[in-house]
Amino acid sequence: MEPLRYQWGRNIRKRRQAMQLTQRQLADLLGVDQGAVSGWEIGRNGPSDRYKIALAKALEIDANLLFPLPSQAVA
């Protein structure tokens, strides 16, 4: 199974593009550089909890939808 940061990155990119924001525009909204947004989107790293909340607000989406947890296997 791939790390969650890759799924989260796809979710961030998809939502950002749906809102017709550039990486630079999103970065400016969050007070980070464009490289941070790029890194999140490609899964190089995941956003900290602080930025997860800020991303959800900036992208106007519930944080649980943007950053879903893995489903737990039931034994």
Residue frames as a rotation matrix with the C-alpha (Angstrom) as fourth column:
MET 1
0.584 0.811 0.000 0.00
0.811 -0.584 0.000 0.00
0.000 0.000 -1.000 0.00
GLU 2
-0.140 -0.638 0.757 1.32
0.570 -0.677 -0.465 3.45
0.810 0.367 0.458 -0.88
PRO 3
-0.763 -0.187 -0.619 1.94
0.632 -0.420 -0.652 6.03
-0.138 -0.888 0.438 1.83
LEU 4
0.228 0.942 -0.246 -1.02
0.874 -0.309 -0.375 8.27
-0.429 -0.129 -0.894 2.63
ARG 5
-0.136 -0.312 -0.940 0.91
0.046 -0.950 0.308 11.36
-0.990 -0.001 0.143 1.60
TYR 6
-0.969 -0.195 0.152 0.56
0.146 0.046 0.988 10.31
-0.200 0.980 -0.016 -2.07
GLN 7
-0.249 0.955 0.161 -3.22
0.936 0.194 0.294 10.07
0.249 0.223 -0.942 -1.82
TRP 8
0.304 0.325 -0.895 -3.35
0.652 -0.756 -0.054 13.33
-0.695 -0.567 -0.442 0.11
GLY 9
-0.599 -0.633 -0.490 -1.19
0.045 -0.637 0.769 14.97
-0.799 0.439 0.410 -2.55
ARG 10
-0.829 0.374 0.415 -3.55
0.508 0.197 0.838 13.87
0.232 0.906 -0.354 -5.32
ASN 11
0.144 0.938 -0.315 -6.48
0.990 -0.135 0.048 15.19
0.003 -0.319 -0.948 -3.30
ILE 12
0.016 -0.223 -0.975 -4.79
0.360 -0.908 0.214 18.57
-0.933 -0.355 0.066 -2.77
ARG 13
-0.893 -0.434 -0.119 -3.92
0.032 -0.325 0.945 18.90
-0.449 0.840 0.304 -6.47
LYS 14
-0.589 0.732 0.343 -7.36
0.745 0.327 0.581 17.85
0.313 0.598 -0.738 -7.64
ARG 15
0.339 0.753 -0.564 -9.15
0.903 -0.428 -0.028 20.28
-0.263 -0.500 -0.825 -5.32
ARG 16
-0.232 -0.517 -0.824 -6.72
0.207 -0.854 0.478 23.12
-0.951 -0.060 0.305 -6.10
GLN 17
-0.976 -0.157 0.150 -7.25
0.165 -0.088 0.982 22.65
-0.141 0.984 0.112 -9.82
ALA 18
-0.239 0.965 0.108 -11.03
0.939 0.201 0.281 22.44
0.249 0.168 -0.954 -9.37
MET 19
0.485 0.375 -0.790 -10.86
0.656 -0.754 0.045 25.83
-0.578 -0.540 -0.612 -7.67
GLN 20
0.687 -0.276 0.672 -8.68
0.572 -0.366 -0.734 27.13
0.449 0.889 -0.093 -10.53
LEU 21
0.864 -0.503 0.023 -5.83
-0.375 -0.613 0.696 28.06
-0.336 -0.610 -0.718 -8.21
THR 22
0.430 -0.829 -0.357 -2.18
-0.277 0.255 -0.926 27.86
0.859 0.497 -0.120 -9.14
GLN 23
0.294 -0.439 -0.849 0.32
0.835 0.550 0.004 26.36
0.465 -0.710 0.528 -6.74
ARG 24
-0.741 -0.610 0.282 1.64
0.442 -0.758 -0.479 29.89
0.506 -0.230 0.831 -6.20
GLN 25
-0.220 0.745 0.630 -1.81
-0.469 -0.647 0.601 31.23
0.856 -0.163 0.491 -5.33
LEU 26
0.721 0.470 -0.509 -2.43
0.153 0.609 0.778 28.44
0.676 -0.639 0.367 -2.84
ALA 27
-0.101 -0.853 -0.512 1.02
0.895 0.147 -0.422 28.93
0.435 -0.500 0.749 -1.35
ASP 28
-0.729 -0.155 0.666 0.32
0.020 -0.979 -0.205 32.64
0.684 -0.136 0.717 -0.90
LEU 29
0.301 0.923 0.239 -2.98
-0.403 -0.104 0.909 31.86
0.864 -0.370 0.340 0.86
LEU 30
0.807 0.006 -0.590 -1.12
0.406 0.721 0.561 29.58
0.429 -0.693 0.580 3.26
GLY 31
0.793 -0.568 0.222 1.97
-0.608 -0.708 0.359 31.71
-0.047 -0.419 -0.907 3.76
VAL 32
0.349 -0.697 0.626 4.33
0.174 0.705 0.688 29.05
-0.921 -0.131 0.367 2.41
ASP 33
-0.396 -0.500 -0.770 6.49
-0.695 -0.385 0.607 28.90
-0.600 0.776 -0.195 -0.69
GLN 34
0.388 0.585 -0.712 5.38
-0.919 0.299 -0.256 27.19
0.063 0.754 0.654 -3.87
GLY 35
-0.444 -0.669 -0.596 7.89
-0.585 0.720 -0.372 24.40
0.678 0.183 -0.711 -3.25
ALA 36
-0.821 0.221 0.527 5.95
-0.409 0.418 -0.811 23.33
-0.399 -0.881 -0.252 -0.16
VAL 37
0.231 0.969 -0.088 2.72
-0.716 0.108 -0.689 22.99
-0.658 0.222 0.719 -2.15
SER 38
0.255 -0.228 -0.940 4.54
-0.851 0.409 -0.330 21.14
0.460 0.884 -0.089 -4.91
GLY 39
-0.773 -0.634 -0.021 6.11
-0.523 0.657 -0.542 18.77
0.358 -0.408 -0.840 -2.38
TRP 40
-0.467 0.692 0.550 2.73
-0.474 0.329 -0.817 17.99
-0.746 -0.642 0.174 -0.84
GLU 41
0.441 0.748 -0.497 1.13
-0.805 0.084 -0.587 17.39
-0.397 0.659 0.639 -4.23
ILE 42
0.193 -0.416 -0.889 3.78
-0.703 0.573 -0.421 14.95
0.685 0.706 -0.181 -5.45
GLY 43
0.935 0.281 -0.217 3.92
-0.056 0.721 0.690 13.17
0.351 -0.633 0.690 -2.11
ARG 44
-0.044 -0.999 -0.003 7.51
0.028 0.002 -1.000 14.10
0.999 -0.044 0.028 -1.34
ASN 45
-0.964 -0.134 -0.231 6.24
0.230 0.018 -0.973 14.98
0.135 -0.991 0.014 2.11
GLY 46
-0.028 0.998 -0.050 2.92
0.838 0.051 0.543 15.47
0.544 -0.026 -0.839 3.81
PRO 47
-0.084 0.053 0.995 1.66
-0.213 -0.977 0.035 18.68
0.974 -0.209 0.093 5.35
SER 48
-0.965 -0.204 -0.165 1.88
0.134 0.159 -0.978 19.09
0.225 -0.966 -0.126 9.11
ASP 49
-0.297 0.903 -0.311 -1.36
0.950 0.246 -0.192 19.09
-0.097 -0.352 -0.931 11.09
ARG 50
-0.265 0.141 -0.954 -1.25
0.216 -0.956 -0.201 22.89
-0.940 -0.259 0.223 11.14
TYR 51
-0.753 -0.088 -0.653 -1.21
-0.550 -0.460 0.696 23.02
-0.362 0.883 0.298 7.35
LYS 52
-0.835 0.544 0.084 -3.79
0.530 0.754 0.389 20.26
0.148 0.369 -0.917 6.93
ILE 53
-0.041 0.844 -0.535 -6.34
0.804 -0.290 -0.520 22.49
-0.594 -0.451 -0.667 8.64
ALA 54
-0.216 -0.118 -0.969 -5.22
-0.230 -0.958 0.168 25.57
-0.949 0.260 0.180 6.71
LEU 55
-0.978 -0.158 -0.135 -5.34
-0.173 0.256 0.951 23.64
-0.116 0.954 -0.277 3.41
ALA 56
-0.536 0.842 0.062 -8.85
0.844 0.537 -0.006 22.39
-0.038 0.049 -0.998 4.09
LYS 57
0.141 0.574 -0.807 -10.02
0.477 -0.753 -0.453 25.94
-0.867 -0.321 -0.380 4.83
ALA 58
-0.444 -0.400 -0.802 -8.25
-0.432 -0.689 0.583 27.44
-0.785 0.605 0.133 1.81
LEU 59
-0.978 0.030 -0.206 -9.62
-0.166 0.482 0.860 24.71
0.125 0.876 -0.467 -0.45
GLU 60
-0.347 0.919 0.186 -13.09
-0.937 -0.334 -0.101 24.95
-0.031 -0.209 0.977 1.10
ILE 61
0.161 0.335 -0.928 -13.34
-0.343 0.901 0.266 21.25
0.925 0.276 0.261 1.87
ASP 62
0.889 0.178 0.423 -13.70
-0.458 0.285 0.842 19.15
0.029 -0.942 0.335 4.99
ALA 63
-0.034 -0.992 0.122 -10.28
-0.999 0.039 0.038 18.06
-0.042 -0.120 -0.992 6.25
ASN 64
-0.095 0.050 0.994 -11.53
-0.341 0.937 -0.079 14.48
-0.935 -0.347 -0.072 6.62
LEU 65
0.870 0.402 0.285 -12.29
0.144 0.345 -0.927 14.38
-0.471 0.848 0.243 2.90
LEU 66
0.722 -0.656 -0.220 -9.00
-0.620 -0.471 -0.628 15.98
0.309 0.589 -0.747 1.91
PHE 67
-0.407 -0.909 0.093 -6.93
-0.806 0.309 -0.505 13.81
0.431 -0.280 -0.858 4.27
PRO 68
0.684 0.726 -0.080 -8.77
-0.609 0.627 0.486 10.51
0.403 -0.284 0.870 4.73
LEU 69
-0.122 -0.653 0.747 -7.27
-0.875 0.426 0.230 7.94
-0.469 -0.626 -0.624 7.06
PRO 70
-0.738 -0.164 -0.655 -6.62
-0.520 0.757 0.397 4.42
0.430 0.633 -0.643 5.77
SER 71
0.437 0.899 -0.033 -9.46
-0.711 0.368 0.599 2.00
0.551 -0.239 0.800 6.22
GLN 72
-0.355 -0.514 0.781 -8.84
-0.900 0.414 -0.136 -0.36
-0.253 -0.751 -0.609 9.08
ALA 73
-0.401 0.163 -0.902 -8.91
-0.417 0.844 0.338 -4.03
0.816 0.511 -0.270 8.20
VAL 74
0.265 0.568 0.779 -11.28
-0.963 0.188 0.191 -6.03
-0.038 -0.801 0.597 10.34
ALA 75
-0.771 -0.631 -0.088 -9.92
-0.628 0.776 -0.055 -9.38
0.103 0.013 -0.995 11.45
